[in-house]
Amino acid sequence: MDAVVSILAIVAGIIGVAGSILPGLPGTPVSWIGLLMLYIWGNGTNAAGEEISMRTLIIWAVVVAIVSVIDYVVPMWFTKITGGSKYAERGALVGLIAGIILTPIGMILGSFLGAFLFELYYTRQGAGQALKAAIGSFLGFITGTGLKTIVSVIILWKIFVFAF
């Protein structure tokens, strides 16, 4: 039974890492579920015989929640700090949502183009300002994706440590 749970937890961790990059998969929450599976049904001990603690699960649940929220907020925030207006922030969000149905490239381009077009159309400040806002949106998207990926990889590493 422990081997099956360990394999399922590792699969959840791998899906979580993939979901940090690919649209349509929750990413970090799936990674955390792999850790939870080891806690509930698996042996859940590391090489030194230490078990996964409830404290570890709670800490990682909080980290996953924070990173999940940051992932949705940071593209808009980066757009704002690069001089983009509320329109660019909204455009980045609209473009990101529209890009979800495409590949990850669609999400990146959607966020970038949404910020650019909304800024250009609604503020009429010119292409230079709209480009700055779009670059901020792109940097925000990359930052959010990077944070999710880092957290998912760390959780996957913890799953490996506690699975074997």
C-alpha positions in Angstrom: 0.0 0.0 0.0 2.8 2.4 0.9 4.4 1.9 -2.6 1.1 2.7 -4.3 0.6 5.9 -2.2 4.2 6.9 -2.8 3.8 6.5 -6.6 0.5 8.4 -6.6 2.1 11.2 -4.5 5.0 11.5 -6.9 2.6 11.6 -9.9 0.7 14.4 -8.1 4.0 16.2 -7.6 5.0 15.9 -11.2 1.5 17.0 -12.4 1.9 20.0 -10.0 5.2 21.0 -11.6 3.7 20.7 -15.0 0.6 22.6 -13.9 2.8 25.5 -12.8 3.7 26.1 -16.4 0.8 24.7 -18.4 -2.7 26.2 -18.3 -5.6 24.2 -17.1 -3.8 22.4 -14.3 -3.8 23.9 -10.8 -0.1 23.3 -10.3 1.0 24.0 -6.7 -2.2 22.7 -5.1 -1.8 19.4 -6.8 1.8 19.2 -5.6 0.6 19.9 -2.0 -2.1 17.1 -2.4 0.8 14.7 -3.1 2.4 15.7 0.2 -1.0 15.3 1.9 -1.4 11.8 0.5 1.8 10.7 2.1 0.7 12.2 5.4 -2.7 10.5 5.4 -2.1 7.1 3.7 1.6 6.6 3.3 4.4 5.9 5.6 5.5 9.5 5.2 8.9 9.2 6.8 12.3 10.4 5.5 15.6 8.5 5.7 16.1 9.5 9.3 12.6 8.1 10.2 11.1 11.5 10.8 7.4 11.7 9.8 5.7 14.5 7.9 4.3 16.8 10.5 1.0 18.6 10.5 3.0 21.8 10.9 4.8 21.1 7.6 1.5 20.5 5.8 0.0 23.7 7.2 3.1 25.8 6.3 3.1 24.4 2.7 -0.7 24.9 2.4 -0.2 28.6 3.4 2.7 28.9 0.9 0.6 27.3 -1.9 -2.3 29.7 -1.1 -0.1 32.8 -1.1 1.7 31.8 -4.4 -1.6 31.0 -6.0 -3.0 34.5 -5.2 0.3 36.2 -6.2 0.2 34.4 -9.5 -3.1 36.2 -10.4 -2.1 39.6 -8.9 1.5 40.1 -9.9 1.0 40.6 -13.6 -1.4 43.5 -12.9 1.0 44.8 -10.2 4.0 44.8 -12.5 1.9 46.5 -15.2 1.1 49.3 -12.7 4.7 49.8 -11.5 5.9 50.1 -15.1 3.5 53.1 -15.6 0.5 51.2 -16.9 -3.0 52.4 -16.1 -5.9 50.5 -14.6 -6.8 49.8 -18.3 -3.5 48.1 -18.9 -4.0 46.0 -15.7 -7.5 45.0 -16.8 -6.2 44.3 -20.4 -3.5 42.1 -19.0 -6.1 40.1 -17.1 -8.4 39.9 -20.0 -5.6 38.8 -22.3 -4.4 36.2 -19.8 -7.8 34.7 -19.5 -8.3 34.7 -23.3 -4.9 33.1 -23.7 -5.7 30.2 -21.3 -7.6 28.5 -24.1 -4.4 28.5 -26.1 -0.9 27.3 -25.1 1.2 28.9 -22.4 2.5 31.1 -25.2 -1.1 32.2 -25.7 -1.2 33.2 -22.1 2.0 35.2 -22.3 1.1 36.8 -25.6 -2.5 37.4 -24.4 -1.4 39.2 -21.2 1.2 41.2 -23.2 -1.2 42.1 -26.0 -4.1 42.8 -23.7 -2.1 45.3 -21.6 -0.7 46.9 -24.8 -4.0 47.3 -26.6 -6.0 48.4 -23.6 -3.4 50.9 -22.6 -3.1 52.2 -26.2 -6.8 52.4 -26.8 -8.1 53.8 -23.5 -5.3 56.2 -22.4 -4.2 57.2 -25.9 -0.7 58.0 -24.5 1.1 56.4 -27.4 2.7 53.2 -28.3 5.8 53.7 -26.1 3.8 54.0 -22.9 1.6 51.0 -24.0 4.8 49.0 -24.6 6.2 49.7 -21.2 2.9 48.6 -19.6 2.9 45.4 -21.7 6.5 44.6 -20.7 5.5 45.0 -17.1 2.6 42.6 -17.7 5.0 40.1 -19.3 7.5 40.4 -16.4 4.6 39.8 -14.0 3.5 36.7 -15.8 7.0 35.2 -15.8 7.4 36.1 -12.1 4.2 34.4 -11.1 5.0 31.3 -13.2 8.5 31.2 -11.7 7.2 31.3 -8.2 4.7 28.5 -8.8 7.3 26.4 -10.4 9.8 26.9 -7.6 7.2 26.0 -4.9 6.0 22.9 -6.9 9.6 21.7 -7.4 10.4 22.1 -3.7 7.2 20.2 -2.8 8.1 17.4 -5.3 11.5 17.2 -3.7 9.8 16.8 -0.2 7.6 14.1 -1.6 10.6 12.2 -2.8 12.3 12.6 0.5 9.3 11.3 2.5 8.2 8.7 -0.1 11.5 6.7 0.0 
